[in-house]
Amino acid sequence: MEKTLMKRLLIAATLMLASAASAQTPKDPSARLRQVLPAKVADHVLATIADARSHSLPAKALEQQALRLANKGTKPAEVEKSIDESAENMKKAKAALENGGRKPTSDEVVAGSQLIGRGVDGSKVSDFAKTAPHDRSLAVPLFVTGSLMNRGLKSDAALARVHARLMQKATDRQLTAEANATASEKRPETANKEGGLAHRPVTPGVSNRPVTPPGPPAAAGRKR
């Protein structure tokens, strides 16, 4: 009887310690953001994320982006600006995809927001969505389009190239492999020194990677 009681006490103590440790290291992104950002910036970023969530935008992607930037040592003001811009790009991408007859997933919205952030007009994204096959996700095709633009293709050419392959029923894996092949063909001998990220192969992996743009999109920030 005493052994059973002692065992129960040990289990209870272990659970209490685990709970305390968990409380000291919060997993809630909002709590972590408040730890790594100044209070005023954290309030603004969290308000932007909450607004995105209320509009059915990929709020988790914005949380991940803010944490990634903060953990890299990005200046708080730049984190705030980046989140504002990304949220605005997501709104535009979602609207563009909906205008193209889609009910966009979070991954599609994020992929579309990358193109919007690169200066692609929303009407181009709408046309792409409207004429692409409707029985498949556009997340990887849109990510690949952005990758081709990183390799030097103009937006219209990149969209047309990916669209043509979609009409030929190319799979996501094939699209990614072809983008990687393009990257290898255009990779300069000095790529490791001069090429940087723009010359690395694309690995969309939409479900496993952070779905936020690799850097602050080049669109105007949200009006305050």
N, C-alpha and C positions, 0 to 999 in steps of 0.2 A: 504493500500500500504506500509506504514511504517512498519507494523507488518510483512508483507511478506518479506521485505528487511532485517529486523532484524533477522528473522528466518533463512534466507539464510546465513547471516553473521555468525550466531552462528554455523550453520552446517559446514561452511567452516573452522571456527576456530577450531572446534572439530576435523575435519579431519587433519588439519595441526598439531595439538598437537599429534594425534595418529601416524602420519607419523614420527614426531620427536622422539617419544618414541621408535618406531620401529627401527629407525636408530641407537639409542643409544644401543639397544640390538639386534645385528645382528643375523639373523637366519641362514645365510650362514655358513655352517660348516668350510669352509676355513677361514673366518673372525674370527670365535670363536677359531679356533686352533691357529691363530696368537695372540690371546689375552692370551691364557693360556700356550703357549710354547715359549721358547726363539726363537728369529728370525732365527738363524741358523738351529735349530732343526725343526722349523715349515716349513722352506723352503725345507728341506730334506723330511719331512713327506709328504708335499703337492706334491712334485715331484714324490714320490713313488706312491701316490694315483693317480696322473695324468697318470703315466705310466700304472698303473693297468687299469684305465678307457680306455686307448688307446688299450689295449689288451682284451677289453670286459669282464673284471673281475669285481666283485662286489665292486666297489669303495666306495659306500655308507657304506658298512660294515666296511671298513677300516677307514673311517671318524668317524663312531660311536665308533669303538674300540679306536682310538686315543683320542677322547674326553673323553670316559669313563676312560681310564687310567690316563689322565691328571687331570681329576676332582677328582680321587682317591688320587692324590698326588704322583703318580709314577714319579720317576726321569726322566727328559727329555731324557737322553741317553737310558733308558730302553724303553721308549715309541717309540723312533726311531727304536731300535732293534726289538721290537715286531712287528711293522708295516712292517719292511723289511721282517721278517720271515713269517708273515701271507701272504704278497703279493706273496712271493716265493712259499708258500704252495698252494695258490690259482692257480697259474700257473700250478703247477704239477697236481693238482686235476682236473683242466679243461682238460688238455691234456689226463689224464688217463681216464676220462669219455668219451671224444671224441673217444679215442682208443677203448672204449667199445661200440661204435656205438651210443652214445648219443649226443644230442644237449643240453648240460646241462644248467639248469636255475641257477640264482644267488644262490638260496638256496641250490641247489645240489652241486655247486662249494664250497660253504662255508662248508657244511657238509663233503664233501670229503676232504677239506683242514684240517679239524680237525683230520681226520684219518692219513693223510700224516704227520701232525705235531706230531702225536703219534708214528711215525716210521713205519706205514704201507706202504709197497712198492706200488708204483703206478700200477704195473702190477696186484696186488691183487684187487685194486679198479677197474681196467679195466675188469678183469674177472668177478667180481661181477656185474658190469653194463651190460656186454655182455650177461650174462646168466639169469639175472633177467627179470621179465615181462616188456615189453617195453611200456605198456599202462598206466603206473603210474609213479609218481615222486619218485625219490630215496632219496629225502631230509630227510624225517623222518626216513626211514630205515637206512640211513648212520649215522644220529644223534644217533639213538638207538644203533647202533653198537658201537659207541664211548662210549655211556653210559655203555654198558655191559663191555667194556674194563676197564672203571673206577671202575666197581664192581669186577674186578679181572680176567675176562676171557681173554685168549690169543686172539690176533687179528684174527688168523685163525678160532678159535672156535666161536668167536663172529660173524664173517662174515658168517660162515656156518650156524649158528643158525638162523640169521635173513634171510638169503637166503632161507632156508628151509621153513620158515613161509611165505615168499613172494610167493613161489611156491604153498603153500597151500591157497593162496589168503587172507592172514591175512590183515586186514585194518590197516591204520596208528594208529587208536585209539587202536586197539588190540595190536599192537606192543609196543606202549607206556605203556599200562596197564601191559603187561607182563614184561617189563623192570622194572616198578615200583614194581611189585610183587617180582622180583628177588632182588631188592634193599632191600625190607622189610625183605625177608628171610635171607639175609646175613648181615643185620644191627646188629652190636654188641651192647651189653647192654651199652657200654661206648661210643656209636657213637657220642653223643652230645659233648663229650669232645675230643674224639680221631678221630672219623670218618670224621668229616668235610664234605666238599662238596662231597667227593667221595662216601658217603653213603646216599645221599639225592636222592629222586625219580627224574627220568628224566621227564622234561616237555618241549619237543622240541618246540611246538608252533612256527613253523618256520616263519610264516608271521607276528607275533606280537613281537617276541623277537629280540634283536640285533643278527644279524647273524654271528657275529664274534666269535671265540673261547673264552671260559671263561678266558683263560690265555695265555701267550706267548707260541706259539707252539714250539716244540723242534726240529726245523729244522734249518739248516744253514741259516744265513742271506744272503740277496742279495749282490752280489759283487758290489762294488762301482767303 
